Amino acid sequence: MVEIILKPDPLRPGWFFTDERTNSISDTGRWRMASRPHTWHPLTDVYETEDALIVRVEVAGVRETDFNITLTERSLQVRGVRSDTTERRAYHQLEIPFGEFSTELDLPFPILSDQIEAVYNDGFLRILLPKARPMHIKVGNSL
């Protein structure tokens, strides 16, 4: 396993509770507790060049120190946190997710783990995963 850590502590997946009204057909006026995952999944592009696999994750508003990138064999996991401001607001529309995010990819071929590069710029995390090339062994006729 190779860890490319931009934050000292890895994040933990989990669940949280939220208040939701019951269905209006059977509404008794009571609130119920419902669980849902609190981790959101950022938009992610994966493409291949001749020499590498490129992963591009759209996560604007995140500090470089809030990323945790881990490569385990052929599995790449990108996790982090996008913080919201602490001021109170009355939202008219709320579409931008905040909190913990995670995306995981199964890689189609071996990667040179000691040459991985990760750069965060203009709201995109770009991870360059160089392909491991097979070693060609020349066969000779004398020992």
C-alpha positions as CSV (number, residue, x, y, z in Angstrom):
1,M,0.0,0.0,0.0
2,V,1.2,3.5,-0.9
3,E,-0.1,6.5,0.9
4,I,0.1,10.0,-0.7
5,I,-1.0,12.0,2.3
6,L,-1.6,15.7,2.2
7,K,-3.3,15.6,5.6
8,P,-1.9,13.7,8.7
9,D,-5.0,11.8,9.8
10,P,-7.0,9.7,7.3
11,L,-10.8,10.4,7.4
12,R,-13.3,7.9,8.6
13,P,-16.5,6.9,6.7
14,G,-19.7,6.9,8.7
15,W,-23.3,7.8,9.1
16,F,-25.1,10.7,10.7
17,F,-28.7,11.4,11.7
18,T,-30.9,14.1,10.4
19,D,-34.4,15.2,11.1
20,E,-36.9,14.4,8.3
21,R,-40.7,14.9,8.3
22,T,-42.7,11.7,7.8
23,N,-44.7,11.3,4.6
24,S,-47.6,13.8,4.4
25,I,-50.1,10.9,3.8
26,S,-49.4,9.4,7.2
27,D,-48.1,12.6,8.8
28,T,-48.7,12.5,12.6
29,G,-46.8,15.7,13.1
30,R,-43.8,13.8,14.6
31,W,-40.2,14.0,13.6
32,R,-38.3,10.8,12.8
33,M,-34.6,10.1,12.7
34,A,-33.2,8.8,9.5
35,S,-29.7,7.7,8.6
36,R,-28.0,8.5,5.4
37,P,-24.3,8.5,4.4
38,H,-22.6,11.8,5.0
39,T,-19.9,11.4,2.4
40,W,-20.4,12.9,-1.0
41,H,-18.7,11.9,-4.3
42,P,-17.0,14.6,-6.4
43,L,-17.1,14.5,-10.1
44,T,-14.1,12.5,-11.4
45,D,-12.6,12.1,-14.8
46,V,-10.1,9.2,-15.6
47,Y,-8.2,9.1,-18.8
48,E,-5.2,7.4,-20.2
49,T,-2.2,8.7,-22.1
50,E,0.6,6.6,-23.6
51,D,2.6,6.8,-20.4
52,A,0.1,7.3,-17.6
53,L,-3.3,7.2,-16.2
54,I,-4.7,10.6,-15.2
55,V,-7.3,11.1,-12.5
56,R,-9.0,14.6,-12.3
57,V,-11.3,15.3,-9.4
58,E,-13.4,18.5,-9.3
59,V,-13.3,19.7,-5.7
60,A,-13.2,23.5,-5.5
61,G,-12.9,25.2,-2.2
62,V,-10.7,22.6,-0.6
63,R,-7.2,23.3,0.9
64,E,-4.3,21.1,-0.2
65,T,-3.9,20.0,3.4
66,D,-7.4,18.5,3.5
67,F,-6.7,15.7,0.9
68,N,-5.8,12.1,1.7
69,I,-4.8,10.1,-1.4
70,T,-4.1,6.3,-0.9
71,L,-3.0,3.7,-3.5
72,T,-3.4,0.1,-2.4
73,E,-2.4,-2.4,-5.1
74,R,-4.7,-1.3,-7.9
75,S,-7.2,0.7,-5.9
76,L,-6.9,4.5,-5.7
77,Q,-8.9,6.4,-3.0
78,V,-9.2,10.1,-2.8
79,R,-10.8,11.5,0.4
80,G,-11.0,14.9,2.0
81,V,-13.2,17.6,3.5
82,R,-14.7,20.7,2.1
83,S,-15.6,23.0,4.9
84,D,-18.7,25.3,4.9
85,T,-18.6,28.7,6.6
86,T,-19.9,29.0,10.1
87,E,-22.2,31.9,9.5
88,R,-25.9,31.3,9.8
89,R,-27.9,31.5,6.6
90,A,-31.4,31.1,5.3
91,Y,-30.8,29.2,2.0
92,H,-33.1,29.7,-1.0
93,Q,-31.2,27.0,-2.9
94,L,-28.5,24.6,-1.6
95,E,-26.7,22.4,-4.1
96,I,-23.0,22.6,-3.2
97,P,-22.1,19.7,-1.0
98,F,-19.9,20.3,2.1
99,G,-18.3,17.9,4.5
100,E,-16.4,14.7,3.8
101,F,-16.0,13.5,0.3
102,S,-14.6,10.3,-1.2
103,T,-14.0,8.6,-4.6
104,E,-12.4,5.3,-5.2
105,L,-11.2,3.8,-8.5
106,D,-10.0,0.4,-9.6
107,L,-6.9,0.9,-11.8
108,P,-6.7,-1.2,-15.0
109,F,-3.0,-1.8,-14.8
110,P,0.0,-1.7,-12.5
111,I,1.3,1.8,-11.5
112,L,4.8,3.0,-10.7
113,S,3.9,4.1,-7.1
114,D,7.2,5.9,-6.4
115,Q,6.5,8.3,-9.4
116,I,2.9,9.4,-8.6
117,E,2.3,13.1,-8.7
118,A,-0.7,15.0,-7.3
119,V,-1.4,18.7,-8.0
120,Y,-4.3,20.8,-6.8
121,N,-5.0,23.9,-9.0
122,D,-8.1,26.0,-9.9
123,G,-10.5,23.6,-8.1
124,F,-9.2,20.4,-9.7
125,L,-7.1,17.7,-8.1
126,R,-5.0,16.1,-10.8
127,I,-3.2,12.8,-10.1
128,L,-0.7,11.4,-12.5
129,L,-0.2,7.7,-12.2
130,P,2.7,6.5,-14.4
131,K,2.2,3.1,-16.0
132,A,4.5,0.3,-15.0
133,R,6.1,-1.0,-18.1
134,P,6.8,-4.7,-18.5
135,M,10.5,-5.5,-18.3
136,H,11.8,-6.9,-21.6
137,I,14.5,-9.6,-21.1
138,K,16.7,-10.4,-24.0
139,V,17.5,-14.0,-24.5
140,G,21.1,-14.9,-25.4
141,N,22.5,-18.1,-26.7
142,S,25.6,-18.3,-24.4
143,L,26.0,-18.4,-20.7
